[in-house]
């Protein structure tokens, strides 16, 4: 009898640990990204997370022109030519630093982005997203106001892209101008998608840069290229500020730019 009790108790513990491990390893959500820019398109993204960290993947090779613009293209191919570009993000729980890959000219680098805290305002408004009850929250992040819908059913403070800090995973997010959005389309129970391994492999031997340094090098390289082109064609080059103003970015202003603005 005692043996039976011990065996049963051990069995329950093993099942619990296996279930916990499986749940921790298989939290994988698929999103549809929508970029409503001058040439609107959608693409696939994935968020994989557990108790300690999250990995986010944006696959630019899946880009497609949105349906409302297909009529304008007539006989052209609705699929955009693949960029052969994949962005990978890594974020650790309770950390302020987001690590992600980006291209700097022809060089792929690892950016260390010290994120500002988003002061979310959580409302009582709810909606059903997939099988989850989601709550609405609003917050400002680097010049844009974001509306996010998160679910306490997945009690992890992660989300797509750089959005985080809510008491549940973000299932839907879009800015107030609806230029950029991320929407959950599928919960993946089992997958060969190993984002952690992919991130570690991709970032093994690449240069690391703080976000501010990345942008300094980016603008310097862009201005040099424009100046060279202008010299060769005897054209007039717009100023540095004009170039930056015309550039449409998801992040409109950074913390160091705000400091300069206040001065």
N, C-alpha and C positions, 0 to 999 in steps of 0.2 A: 504493500500500500504506500509506504514512504517512498519507495523507488518510483512508483507511478506518479506521485505528486511532484517529485524532483524532476522526473523526465518531462512531465507536462509543463512545469514551470520553465524548464530550460528550452523547451520547444517554443513556448510563447515568446521568450526573450529573443531567440534566434529569428523567429518570424518578424518580430518588431524591428530588430536591427536591420534585417534584410529589406524590409519595407521602407524604413527610414533612408537607407542607403540608396535604394532605387529612386525614391522620391527626390532625394538630394541631387542625384546624378541626371535625372531625366526632365528637369524643369526647362523645357525648350518651347519657346513661343515664336511663331512666324508672324511678321508684320508686313504690311504693304506701305511703302513710303510714297508720298505724293509731293512732288516739287512743282508748285505752280509758278514757275519762273517764266521768262520770255519764251521758252520752248518747253512746255509742261510735259512731265513724264512720271511714270511710276517705276518702282523697282522693289525687289524683295530684301528683307532684312530678318535677322534672327537674334533672339535674346535668350541666352542660356545662363542660369543662375542657380546658386545654392545658398546655404546659410552665410557663407563668408564672402562671396564675390560674384560678379557678373561679367559675362563676355557678350559683346554685341557685334554683329557682322552685317555690313551693308554690301550687297553684291551689285555693283554697277553693270555687270554683264547681263543682268536681267531687265535692263531698262526697256520700257515700252512707252510709246506716245499715248497720251490719254485719248479716250474715245471721242471727246468733243472736238479734237483737232484732226481726226482722221479725214473728215470731209474736206478739209482745206488742202490735204496732201494729194488727193485724187489717186493717181496711178503710182505714187511713190510707196516704198516699202514702209509699213507701219512700225516695224522694229528698228530701233536706233542701233547703229553700229556699235558693237561691244567696245567698252573702254579698256578691257583687260585690267580692271581696277577693283580691288576689294579693300574696304576699310575695316579694321578690327579695333575694338575698344575693350579695355580691361579696367574694371573698377572694383576696388576692395571695400568691403563694409567698413564704415566709420573712417574712411580715408577721404581727404580732400583732393587727392591727386588722381586724375584720370589719365591713363596711358592709351594712346591710340596712334595708328599708323597714318601717314599722309605723304603725298609726294611733294618734293621741293625741286622743281625742274625735273631732271631725269633721275634724281636720287630719292629713294624712299627712306623716310626718317621716322623715329619714334618720338612723338610729342608728349611732354610731361605738362599736363594742364592742371594748374591749381584752381579748382572750381570755386566760385563764390557760392555761398549758401543761398538757396532759393527760399524766400519767405512765402511759403504756400498758404493760401487762404482756403480752407476746406469748407464746402457748403453741404447742405442737406439734400441737394439735388442728386438723384440717382438715375441710372439706366442699366438695362441688361446688355452686356457685351459677351457674346458667346454664352457660356454657362455661368458667367460670373455677374454678381451684382456690383456695379461700379459707382463710385462717388466722384463728384466733380470738385476740382480744385483749380485755383488760378494763381499764377505767380510770374514775376518779372525775371527774365534772365538775359543779360547782356543786350539790352535794348529792345527786346521783344516781350510782349505779354503772351504767356502760354496758358492754354486751357488743357488740363489733363484729367483723365478719368482713371482712377485706380481702384483696385479691389483688395479689401482686407482678407479675402479668402486666400490670397497669396501674400503673407505678411513679410515681404521683403522690400526694402527701400530702393529698389532698382527700377529702371525704365529704359526705353530706347534712347539712343543718341547720348546726350549729356544730361538728360533729365533724371532727377533722383530726389530722394529725401522725403517721400511720402510714406505713410504707414501701410503700404501695399504696392504691389507691382503696377506700373502704369500700362494700361491696355490701349488707350487712345490718347493722343496728344496732338494739338495743332495750335499755331500762333493766331493771334486775334485777326490778322489780315488773311489768314488761311492760305498762306504761301507755302507752308511746310506742314506736313502731317505724318503721323505714324499710327497705323490702325492694326489691331490684332486681327488676323484672318484664320489662324489655325493653332491648335494646341497639339504639339507633336509628342506622342507618348514614347516612341522608340525611334532612334535615329543614329546614323553613323556620323552625324555632324559633331565633330570634336573641336569646339572652338578654342578651348584652352590649349590643346596641342598645336593647333594651327597658329594661334597667337605667339606661342613660345618659339615655334620654328621660324616664323616670319620676322620676329624681332631679335633673333639671336645675335646677329652681327651687324646691326644697323646703328647709325648715329642717333644719340638722344639729344633732344633740344627742348628747353623750356618754351612754352607757347609764344611768349613775347619775342624771343630770339628768332623763332621760326618765322614770324611775320616780318621782322626786320630784314631777314635774309630774302624772304619772298618778295617784298616790295623793292628791295635793292636790285634783285635779279630782273624783275619785271621792268623797272625803270631803265636799267641798262639795255635790255632788249629793245625797248621802244626807242630809246635814244639812238641806238645803232641803226634800227630800221629807218628812223627819220633822217639820219645822216646819209644813208645810202640813197634815199629817195628825195632828199632835200625837202622834207615835210616839216611842219610845225608840230612840236610835241606839247601836249597839255601838261599842266603842272601836276606835281605829285598829289596834291589834294583833290584835283579833278578826277584823277585816276581812281583814287580810293572812294570818292563819293559815288562814282558811277558803278562801282563794283557791288553787286547784290550778294550779301552774305547772310547766312542764318544768324550770325552774331554781329550786331550792328555796332556795338561799342564794347571795348574791353576795360578792365579795371584800371590799367595804367593810363588809358586814354581819358577816363573819367577824372583821374587825378590831375592831368594836364588841363582839362577843361575847367576844373575848380580854381586852378591857379590863375 
